[in-house]
Amino acid sequence: MLEKLEAIQERYNDLTEQMNDPKITGDMKRYIKLNRDFKQLTPIIEAYTTYKNLLANLDHAKTILYHEKDEEMREMAKEELESLTIKKGELEEEIRVMLIPSDPQDIKNAVMEIRAGTGGDEASLFAGDLYRMYTRFCENRKWKLEPISFTEGTVGGFKEIIFDVIGEGAYGQMKYESGVHRVQRVPNTETQGRVHTSAATVAVLPEADEFDVQIKQSDIKKETFCSSGPGGQSVNTTYSAVRLTHVPSGIVVSCQDEKSQIKNLDKAMKVLRTRLFEREYSKYLNEIAAKRKTMVSTGDRSAKIRTYNWPQSRVTDHRINLTLYNLPAIVDGDVQQLIDALQLAENAERLKASN
């Protein structure tokens, strides 16, 4: 482990030198890549520094214990040695997990899509509940959530909504939400009091920037139209909404959330880049999903991952067989406990595979 840490330290020092080189700072594409690598290595280097200090303190405590004649000093050294030995084991376990190769996309922002599935109007309402849940979660994390486009349900909620989650490491957290979310409850329209089952699909992608995907402007067909969403008269009477068609791939992206056509164009381009990036990235996801059954950032959007049961106030994550009986708190944004449990299960499996 120490050899790996020394090699990472050398790489970290090399990155620091390169990022201070004027020749590289002038090459924005290269600088951004170096900065990403630098950010990924920083937590490991911080842990390594703490580990080296801990080892030095251990040696100091051993020296006192073996050579000091004063009994009180020896007793203090013995207590410190026991405490530091426990900390050493805990820190080594943390570092082992950190040394497992991570997905380089984890540090990025995320683009999320929620689509109503089976269940008609109730599915649209549930999609709206999920959007509210993620809104609250992002607020708690101090992340910014920006809607890109949406189609409202006939009785509320959304048939579909696409939005950006902007924050350090957003994708690394939100990727665990990809899959089919199922709800079991009595709909407002149900007169007999029967429990219905509906579903909504959540897709999470790492936001691709212009350095990840190169798009020729000649390959894009741009159209403008009047927005149909809320926002007042100015939204509905000006051609502020934007529809982009990427001719080679056939991918179509629309954005009407902003009153400004320029801002809508910027958001639409962001989604288009992410859609194109998804094609290559999904190959990587399928590879690792085949190797790890608990790998949850899989491109298979048809997999049922979680059930929200209102009558029993129960939430069950089927990937790790975890059931919690605090549904109101979870749908109010307390998703972190589920994400933490999923990360723990995934790290355990990755650690087992790396040994």
C-alpha positions in Angstrom: 0.0 0.0 0.0 2.8 2.4 0.8 4.4 1.8 -2.6 1.1 2.8 -4.2 0.8 5.9 -2.1 4.4 6.9 -2.9 3.6 6.6 -6.6 0.5 8.7 -6.2 2.5 11.3 -4.3 4.9 11.5 -7.2 2.0 11.8 -9.7 0.5 14.5 -7.5 3.7 16.5 -7.4 4.1 16.2 -11.2 0.5 17.5 -11.7 1.2 20.4 -9.4 4.3 21.4 -11.5 2.4 21.0 -14.8 -0.5 23.1 -13.6 1.9 25.9 -12.8 3.6 25.7 -16.2 2.6 28.8 -18.3 2.6 26.6 -21.5 0.0 24.3 -20.0 -2.2 27.0 -18.5 -2.6 28.4 -22.0 -4.0 25.1 -23.2 -7.4 25.1 -21.6 -8.4 21.6 -22.7 -5.3 20.0 -21.2 -5.4 22.2 -18.1 -9.0 21.1 -17.3 -8.0 17.4 -17.6 -5.0 18.0 -15.3 -7.2 19.8 -12.8 -9.7 16.9 -12.8 -6.9 14.5 -12.0 -5.5 16.8 -9.4 -8.8 17.0 -7.6 -9.2 13.3 -7.6 -5.8 12.7 -6.1 -6.1 15.4 -3.4 -8.2 13.4 -0.9 -5.8 10.4 -1.1 -2.8 12.7 -0.6 -4.4 14.3 2.4 -5.1 10.9 3.9 -1.5 9.8 3.1 -0.2 12.9 4.9 -2.3 12.0 8.0 -1.1 8.4 7.8 2.6 9.4 7.7 2.1 11.6 10.7 0.3 8.8 12.5 3.1 6.4 11.8 5.6 8.9 13.2 3.6 9.3 16.4 3.4 5.6 16.7 7.2 5.3 16.5 7.6 8.1 19.0 5.2 6.3 21.5 7.1 3.0 21.0 10.4 4.7 21.7 9.1 6.2 25.0 7.6 2.9 26.0 10.8 0.9 25.4 13.3 3.5 26.7 11.6 5.7 29.3 12.1 4.7 32.9 9.4 7.0 34.4 6.4 4.7 35.0 3.9 7.5 34.5 5.4 8.4 31.1 5.4 4.8 30.1 1.7 4.4 31.0 0.8 7.5 28.9 2.8 6.1 26.0 1.1 2.8 26.3 -2.4 4.4 26.2 -1.3 6.5 23.2 0.1 3.5 21.4 -3.2 1.6 21.8 -5.2 4.6 20.5 -2.9 5.2 17.6 -2.9 1.5 16.6 -6.8 1.5 16.4 -6.7 4.8 14.3 -4.0 3.2 12.1 -6.2 0.3 11.2 -9.2 2.5 10.5 -7.2 4.8 8.3 -5.7 2.0 6.4 -9.1 0.6 5.6 -10.2 4.1 4.4 -7.1 4.4 2.2 -7.6 0.9 0.7 -11.1 2.0 -0.5 -9.7 5.3 -1.8 -7.1 3.4 -3.8 -9.7 1.4 -5.7 -9.9 3.0 -9.2 -13.0 5.3 -9.3 -15.1 6.4 -12.1 -13.4 9.6 -13.4 -16.9 11.0 -14.2 -17.9 11.0 -10.5 -16.7 14.6 -9.9 -18.9 16.0 -12.6 -22.3 17.7 -12.5 -25.2 15.5 -13.3 -28.0 15.7 -15.9 -31.1 13.9 -14.6 -34.3 12.8 -16.3 -37.5 11.7 -14.6 -40.2 10.1 -16.8 -43.6 8.8 -15.7 -44.0 5.1 -16.4 -46.9 2.7 -15.9 -49.8 4.1 -13.9 -51.2 7.0 -15.9 -51.9 10.2 -14.0 -50.6 8.7 -10.7 -47.3 8.0 -12.4 -47.0 11.7 -13.4 -47.8 12.7 -9.8 -45.2 10.3 -8.5 -42.6 11.7 -11.0 -43.4 15.1 -9.5 -42.8 13.7 -6.0 -39.4 12.4 -7.1 -38.5 15.8 -8.5 -39.5 17.5 -5.3 -37.4 14.8 -3.3 -34.3 15.6 -5.4 -34.9 19.3 -5.1 -34.9 19.1 -1.3 -31.9 16.8 -1.4 -29.9 19.2 -3.5 -30.9 22.1 -1.3 -29.5 20.2 1.7 -26.3 19.6 -0.1 -26.0 23.2 -1.2 -26.2 22.1 -4.8 -27.9 24.0 -7.6 -30.8 22.4 -9.5 -31.7 23.9 -12.8 -34.7 22.6 -14.9 -34.0 22.3 -18.6 -37.3 21.1 -20.1 -40.5 19.5 -18.9 -43.9 18.2 -19.9 -46.5 18.5 -17.2 -49.0 15.8 -16.3 -52.7 16.4 -16.9 -53.5 16.4 -13.2 -50.2 17.6 -11.9 -46.6 16.3 -11.7 -44.6 15.6 -14.8 -44.8 13.3 -17.7 -41.1 14.1 -18.2 -38.7 16.5 -16.6 -35.0 17.0 -17.4 -32.7 19.1 -15.1 -29.1 19.8 -14.2 -27.6 19.1 -10.8 -24.7 21.4 -10.3 -22.3 20.7 -7.5 -18.9 19.1 -6.8 -19.3 15.3 -7.2 -23.0 15.5 -8.0 -22.9 12.6 -10.5 -20.9 10.4 -8.1 -23.8 10.7 -5.6 -26.8 10.9 -7.9 -25.9 8.0 -10.2 -27.3 5.7 -7.6 -30.8 6.9 -8.4 -30.8 5.5 -12.0 -33.5 3.0 -12.6 -37.2 2.3 -12.1 -38.7 3.8 -8.9 -42.0 2.1 -7.9 -44.8 3.6 -5.7 -47.5 1.8 -3.9 -50.3 4.0 -2.5 -54.0 5.0 -2.8 -54.4 7.6 -5.5 -56.5 10.6 -5.0 -58.8 9.4 -7.8 -59.4 6.0 -6.2 -62.9 5.9 -4.6 -62.6 2.3 -3.3 -59.5 2.9 -1.2 -57.4 0.4 -3.1 -53.6 0.6 -3.3 -52.3 1.1 -6.8 -48.8 0.5 -8.1 -47.2 3.0 -10.4 -43.7 3.7 -11.6 -41.3 6.4 -12.8 -38.0 6.0 -14.5 -34.9 8.1 -13.4 -31.9 8.4 -15.6 -28.6 10.1 -14.4 -25.8 11.0 -16.7 -22.5 12.8 -16.1 -22.7 16.2 -17.7 -20.4 16.3 -20.7 -18.6 19.6 -21.4 -17.2 20.9 -24.7 -13.9 19.1 -24.0 -15.5 15.7 -23.7 -17.5 15.9 -27.0 -16.7 17.8 -30.1 -19.8 18.8 -32.1 -19.6 20.4 -35.6 -22.1 23.3 -35.9 -22.8 22.1 -39.5 -24.2 18.9 -38.0 -26.8 20.7 -35.9 -30.3 21.8 -37.2 -31.6 24.6 -35.0 -35.3 25.6 -34.7 -37.0 28.1 -32.4 -40.6 28.1 -31.2 -42.9 29.7 -28.6 -42.6 28.2 -25.1 -45.6 26.4 -23.7 -44.6 26.3 -20.1 -45.4 28.8 -17.3 -43.7 32.2 -17.2 -46.2 34.7 -18.3 -47.1 36.3 -21.6 -43.5 37.1 -22.7 -42.7 33.4 -22.6 -45.6 32.3 -24.7 -45.4 35.0 -27.4 -41.7 35.1 -28.1 -39.6 32.5 -30.0 -37.4 31.8 -27.0 -37.6 28.0 -26.9 -35.0 26.1 -28.8 -35.0 22.7 -30.5 -31.7 21.1 -31.7 -31.4 18.1 -34.0 -28.0 16.4 -34.3 -28.3 15.2 -37.9 -25.7 12.4 -37.8 -27.2 10.7 -34.7 -30.8 11.8 -35.0 -30.8 13.0 -31.4 -33.3 15.8 -30.7 -33.1 18.1 -27.7 -35.5 20.9 -26.7 -35.2 23.6 -24.0 -37.9 26.1 -23.1 -37.2 26.8 -19.4 -35.5 30.2 -19.9 -37.1 33.4 -21.3 -33.8 34.1 -23.2 -33.2 32.1 -26.4 -29.5 32.3 -25.8 -29.8 30.7 -22.4 -32.1 28.0 -23.8 -29.6 27.3 -26.6 -26.8 27.0 -24.1 -28.8 24.5 -22.0 -29.9 22.5 -25.1 -26.2 22.3 -26.3 -25.3 21.0 -22.8 -27.9 18.2 -23.0 -27.0 17.3 -26.6 -23.3 16.9 -25.6 -24.4 14.7 -22.7 -26.6 12.6 -25.0 -23.7 12.0 -27.4 -21.3 11.3 -24.5 -23.8 8.8 -23.1 -23.4 6.5 -26.1 -19.7 5.9 -25.3 -20.1 6.1 -21.6 -22.8 3.4 -21.5 -20.3 0.9 -22.9 -18.2 1.5 -19.9 -21.2 1.1 -17.6 -22.2 -2.1 -19.1 -18.7 -3.5 -18.7 -18.5 -2.8 -15.0 -22.2 -3.8 -14.4 -21.3 -7.3 -15.8 -18.5 -7.6 -13.2 -20.3 -6.2 -10.1 -23.9 -7.1 -9.3 -24.2 -4.2 -6.9 -22.9 -1.7 -9.4 -25.8 0.6 -9.6 -24.7 3.2 -12.1 -25.7 0.8 -14.9 -27.2 2.0 -18.1 -30.1 -0.5 -17.7 -33.0 1.9 -17.0 -35.5 -0.9 -16.9 -34.2 -2.4 -13.6 -36.5 -1.8 -10.6 -34.3 -0.3 -7.9 -36.6 1.0 -5.2 -40.2 0.8 -3.9 -42.0 3.5 -1.9 -44.9 2.0 0.0 -47.1 4.7 1.5 -49.5 2.5 3.6 -46.6 1.0 5.5 -44.4 4.1 5.4 -41.7 1.9 3.9 -38.9 2.4 1.4 -37.1 -0.7 0.1 -33.9 -0.6 -2.1 -33.9 -3.9 -3.9 -30.2 -3.7 -5.0 -29.0 -4.2 -1.4 -32.2 -5.5 0.2 -32.4 -2.4 2.5 -35.7 -1.5 4.0 -36.3 1.7 6.0 -39.5 2.8 7.7 -39.2 6.5 7.4 -40.8 7.2 4.0 -42.0 10.8 4.9 -38.4 11.9 5.6 -37.0 10.3 2.5 -39.5 11.8 0.1 -38.8 15.1 1.8 -35.2 14.9 0.7 -33.4 12.6 3.2 -32.0 10.4 0.4 -28.4 10.5 1.8 -28.9 7.5 4.0 -29.8 5.3 1.0 -26.9 6.6 -1.1 -24.5 6.0 1.8 -25.7 2.4 2.2 -25.3 1.8 -1.6 -21.8 3.3 -1.7 -20.8 1.2 1.3 -22.1 -2.0 -0.4 -20.4 -1.1 -3.7 -17.1 -0.2 -2.0 -17.1 -3.6 -0.2 -17.6 -5.4 -3.5 -15.0 -3.4 -5.3 -12.5 -4.0 -2.4 -13.2 -7.7 -2.5 -12.7 -7.8 -6.3 -9.4 -5.9 -6.0 -7.9 -8.4 -3.5 
